[in-house]
Amino acid sequence: MPKSYLNEEDKRNLSQNALYAVESAAADKAGDADTAWEWLQLAEIPAHALLAAKRVNGAEWIREHGLKTELAEAAYGKDWLDREI
């Protein structure tokens, strides 16, 4: 697991996926961009959020950052990164 920026009390009531997002934000706030991305790479990002990221940053950006795409693949098809939606 990446370096944690949260204390145990902050982690207590978070789902696993929420923990990844909150840890990522905490690492980013601390100026640790590498760790922020490591946490985000663990998260299940909603399909609509990944589609928005693709439209703004491009498919290669998603690939380069190693984001999980399973939810988007289920919603839009396995080839969603390589075609217009």
Z-matrix of the N, CA and C atoms (Angstrom, degrees):
N
C 1 1.449
C 2 1.535 1 109.78
N 3 1.328 2 115.04 1 146.82
C 4 1.465 3 118.70 2 176.58
C 5 1.532 4 111.84 3 -65.87
N 6 1.299 5 115.11 4 166.69
C 7 1.461 6 121.75 5 177.55
C 8 1.528 7 109.63 6 -57.41
N 9 1.323 8 116.27 7 135.79
C 10 1.455 9 121.20 8 179.92
C 11 1.523 10 110.66 9 -94.51
N 12 1.317 11 115.23 10 139.17
C 13 1.457 12 121.68 11 175.47
C 14 1.526 13 111.47 12 -111.05
N 15 1.316 14 117.68 13 3.29
C 16 1.456 15 122.15 14 -178.47
C 17 1.517 16 110.99 15 -106.46
N 18 1.319 17 116.35 16 149.09
C 19 1.459 18 119.36 17 173.04
C 20 1.536 19 108.69 18 -86.43
N 21 1.294 20 116.15 19 168.14
C 22 1.467 21 120.94 20 -174.87
C 23 1.523 22 112.22 21 -60.02
N 24 1.318 23 117.43 22 -37.09
C 25 1.470 24 119.72 23 179.44
C 26 1.525 25 111.05 24 -65.21
N 27 1.324 26 117.17 25 -39.12
C 28 1.464 27 120.46 26 178.18
C 29 1.528 28 111.40 27 -64.05
N 30 1.317 29 117.10 28 -31.40
C 31 1.468 30 122.13 29 -177.56
C 32 1.526 31 113.47 30 -81.29
N 33 1.302 32 116.15 31 -22.63
C 34 1.464 33 122.23 32 -167.33
C 35 1.528 34 115.76 33 -51.98
N 36 1.304 35 118.79 34 -48.45
C 37 1.461 36 120.99 35 -172.16
C 38 1.520 37 114.36 36 -102.96
N 39 1.315 38 116.90 37 18.51
C 40 1.459 39 120.69 38 -178.88
C 41 1.523 40 111.37 39 -97.17
N 42 1.320 41 116.66 40 141.39
C 43 1.462 42 119.70 41 169.67
C 44 1.521 43 107.68 42 -68.04
N 45 1.298 44 117.10 43 165.13
C 46 1.464 45 120.91 44 -179.71
C 47 1.528 46 110.94 45 -57.72
N 48 1.314 47 116.23 46 -46.07
C 49 1.457 48 120.01 47 -177.86
C 50 1.532 49 111.60 48 -67.28
N 51 1.329 50 116.30 49 -40.36
C 52 1.465 51 119.74 50 177.15
C 53 1.523 52 110.53 51 -64.19
N 54 1.320 53 116.64 52 -37.80
C 55 1.462 54 120.95 53 177.88
C 56 1.524 55 110.25 54 -57.92
N 57 1.326 56 117.36 55 -44.98
C 58 1.458 57 120.71 56 179.62
C 59 1.529 58 111.04 57 -59.49
N 60 1.320 59 116.60 58 -44.29
C 61 1.465 60 120.69 59 -178.85
C 62 1.529 61 111.59 60 -67.10
N 63 1.323 62 116.82 61 -43.30
C 64 1.463 63 120.49 62 -179.17
C 65 1.533 64 110.68 63 -68.63
N 66 1.325 65 117.12 64 -40.10
C 67 1.472 66 120.16 65 175.59
C 68 1.526 67 110.30 66 -61.52
N 69 1.330 68 116.62 67 -41.46
C 70 1.458 69 120.36 68 179.35
C 71 1.523 70 110.41 69 -61.18
N 72 1.314 71 116.45 70 -45.66
C 73 1.465 72 120.40 71 179.10
C 74 1.527 73 111.42 72 -63.44
N 75 1.327 74 116.86 73 -40.24
C 76 1.466 75 120.79 74 179.74
C 77 1.528 76 110.79 75 -65.49
N 78 1.325 77 116.84 76 -41.19
C 79 1.463 78 120.42 77 178.38
C 80 1.529 79 110.23 78 -65.09
N 81 1.320 80 116.36 79 -41.54
C 82 1.464 81 120.44 80 178.31
C 83 1.524 82 110.61 81 -62.58
N 84 1.325 83 116.90 82 -43.51
C 85 1.466 84 121.36 83 178.67
C 86 1.530 85 111.38 84 -61.67
N 87 1.346 86 115.92 85 -32.98
C 88 1.464 87 121.06 86 178.58
C 89 1.530 88 112.21 87 -80.03
N 90 1.326 89 116.79 88 -2.05
C 91 1.456 90 120.58 89 179.35
C 92 1.517 91 114.46 90 84.19
N 93 1.327 92 116.64 91 14.72
C 94 1.464 93 122.08 92 -178.75
C 95 1.529 94 109.28 93 -104.23
N 96 1.325 95 115.71 94 78.18
C 97 1.462 96 121.54 95 -175.84
C 98 1.525 97 112.57 96 -62.30
N 99 1.322 98 117.82 97 -38.31
C 100 1.463 99 120.03 98 -179.13
C 101 1.524 100 111.04 99 -61.28
N 102 1.323 101 116.94 100 -45.44
C 103 1.456 102 120.55 101 179.43
C 104 1.526 103 110.72 102 -68.64
N 105 1.315 104 117.05 103 -36.04
C 106 1.468 105 120.23 104 177.21
C 107 1.526 106 110.35 105 -58.40
N 108 1.325 107 116.94 106 -43.89
C 109 1.464 108 120.12 107 178.46
C 110 1.529 109 111.22 108 -68.65
N 111 1.319 110 117.51 109 -36.91
C 112 1.469 111 119.88 110 178.07
C 113 1.524 112 110.65 111 -59.61
N 114 1.335 113 116.72 112 -43.21
C 115 1.470 114 119.88 113 177.89
C 116 1.523 115 110.60 114 -66.02
N 117 1.322 116 117.26 115 -43.10
C 118 1.458 117 120.40 116 -177.97
C 119 1.526 118 111.71 117 -64.86
N 120 1.323 119 116.84 118 -30.99
C 121 1.461 120 120.73 119 178.00
C 122 1.529 121 112.14 120 -65.57
N 123 1.300 122 118.02 121 -20.44
C 124 1.462 123 122.22 122 178.73
C 125 1.521 124 112.48 123 -84.71
N 126 1.318 125 117.10 124 -19.92
C 127 1.464 126 122.20 125 -173.04
C 128 1.523 127 112.66 126 -77.47
N 129 1.325 128 114.62 127 148.37
C 130 1.461 129 122.37 128 170.35
C 131 1.521 130 106.08 129 -89.51
N 132 1.308 131 116.66 130 100.47
C 133 1.461 132 121.63 131 -176.57
C 134 1.527 133 108.41 132 -85.65
N 135 1.325 134 117.58 133 131.94
C 136 1.472 135 120.03 134 -179.32
C 137 1.525 136 111.81 135 -56.17
N 138 1.323 137 115.29 136 147.16
C 139 1.462 138 121.52 137 -177.15
C 140 1.528 139 111.84 138 -55.27
N 141 1.323 140 117.22 139 -44.71
C 142 1.471 141 119.39 140 -177.52
C 143 1.530 142 111.68 141 -65.03
N 144 1.321 143 117.55 142 -32.26
C 145 1.464 144 120.65 143 178.18
C 146 1.532 145 110.59 144 -70.20
N 147 1.323 146 116.75 145 -39.64
C 148 1.466 147 119.83 146 177.25
C 149 1.525 148 110.83 147 -67.10
N 150 1.328 149 117.00 148 -38.60
C 151 1.455 150 119.92 149 177.77
C 152 1.531 151 110.14 150 -62.77
N 153 1.305 152 116.87 151 -41.98
C 154 1.467 153 120.33 152 176.77
C 155 1.526 154 110.69 153 -62.72
N 156 1.332 155 116.94 154 -42.63
C 157 1.466 156 120.84 155 178.41
C 158 1.526 157 110.70 156 -61.94
N 159 1.327 158 116.44 157 -39.35
C 160 1.466 159 120.03 158 178.07
C 161 1.519 160 110.39 159 -63.60
N 162 1.315 161 117.26 160 -43.48
C 163 1.465 162 120.81 161 -178.57
C 164 1.526 163 111.94 162 -65.70
N 165 1.312 164 117.15 163 -34.76
C 166 1.465 165 121.11 164 -178.22
C 167 1.530 166 111.52 165 -84.36
N 168 1.341 167 116.56 166 -44.64
C 169 1.468 168 120.94 167 -171.07
C 170 1.520 169 115.14 168 -108.77
N 171 1.318 170 117.20 169 -18.26
C 172 1.455 171 121.34 170 -179.01
C 173 1.521 172 113.02 171 96.58
N 174 1.318 173 114.78 172 159.41
C 175 1.462 174 121.69 173 -178.13
C 176 1.521 175 111.97 174 -63.68
N 177 1.326 176 117.21 175 -39.27
C 178 1.465 177 119.87 176 -178.23
C 179 1.522 178 111.93 177 -63.41
N 180 1.314 179 116.80 178 -33.31
C 181 1.463 180 120.88 179 177.91
C 182 1.527 181 110.36 180 -60.89
N 183 1.314 182 116.49 181 -42.51
C 184 1.470 183 120.75 182 178.34
C 185 1.522 184 109.70 183 -64.42
N 186 1.310 185 116.07 184 -44.91
C 187 1.472 186 119.98 185 179.00
C 188 1.534 187 111.25 186 -63.62
N 189 1.325 188 116.54 187 -46.92
C 190 1.465 189 121.10 188 -178.22
C 191 1.520 190 112.56 189 -60.63
N 192 1.320 191 116.86 190 -32.22
C 193 1.462 192 120.71 191 -179.10
C 194 1.526 193 112.66 192 -89.87
N 195 1.318 194 117.44 193 -1.12
C 196 1.467 195 120.89 194 174.25
C 197 1.518 196 114.68 195 64.86
N 198 1.323 197 116.51 196 32.06
C 199 1.464 198 119.38 197 -179.40
C 200 1.525 199 110.66 198 -74.67
N 201 1.319 200 115.65 199 143.68
C 202 1.464 201 120.86 200 176.63
C 203 1.519 202 109.03 201 -69.17
N 204 1.324 203 115.99 202 134.02
C 205 1.465 204 119.88 203 -176.00
C 206 1.526 205 113.27 204 -119.64
N 207 1.316 206 118.05 205 9.73
C 208 1.458 207 120.77 206 -175.34
C 209 1.531 208 113.10 207 -58.62
N 210 1.326 209 117.66 208 -40.35
C 211 1.465 210 119.48 209 -179.21
C 212 1.526 211 110.88 210 -67.31
N 213 1.319 212 117.12 211 -38.51
C 214 1.460 213 120.19 212 177.23
C 215 1.532 214 110.75 213 -69.53
N 216 1.320 215 117.07 214 -37.13
C 217 1.463 216 120.04 215 177.46
C 218 1.528 217 110.70 216 -62.87
N 219 1.308 218 117.03 217 -39.84
C 220 1.467 219 120.78 218 178.84
C 221 1.530 220 110.85 219 -66.69
N 222 1.311 221 116.74 220 -35.48
C 223 1.464 222 120.86 221 -177.66
C 224 1.528 223 113.34 222 -82.10
N 225 1.331 224 116.85 223 -38.44
C 226 1.459 225 120.63 224 -171.07
C 227 1.529 226 114.81 225 -116.66
N 228 1.318 227 117.30 226 -6.88
C 229 1.459 228 121.04 227 -177.74
C 230 1.516 229 111.11 228 104.25
N 231 1.316 230 115.98 229 154.72
C 232 1.476 231 121.44 230 -176.06
C 233 1.524 232 112.78 231 -58.99
N 234 1.316 233 117.76 232 -29.23
C 235 1.465 234 121.34 233 -174.98
C 236 1.528 235 113.07 234 -96.99
N 237 1.308 236 118.01 235 18.76
C 238 1.467 237 121.52 236 -172.86
C 239 1.526 238 112.80 237 -59.31
N 240 1.327 239 118.13 238 -30.91
C 241 1.465 240 119.94 239 -179.98
C 242 1.527 241 112.20 240 -70.76
N 243 1.316 242 116.83 241 -23.63
C 244 1.461 243 121.24 242 -173.25
C 245 1.524 244 113.89 243 -102.93
N 246 1.329 245 117.20 244 8.28
C 247 1.468 246 118.98 245 178.77
C 248 1.524 247 109.71 246 -141.80
N 249 1.331 248 114.09 247 163.79
C 250 1.464 249 121.02 248 177.92
C 251 1.520 250 109.53 249 -74.48
N 252 1.303 251 115.23 250 138.34
C 253 1.471 252 121.05 251 176.49
C 254 1.516 253 107.57 252 -127.80
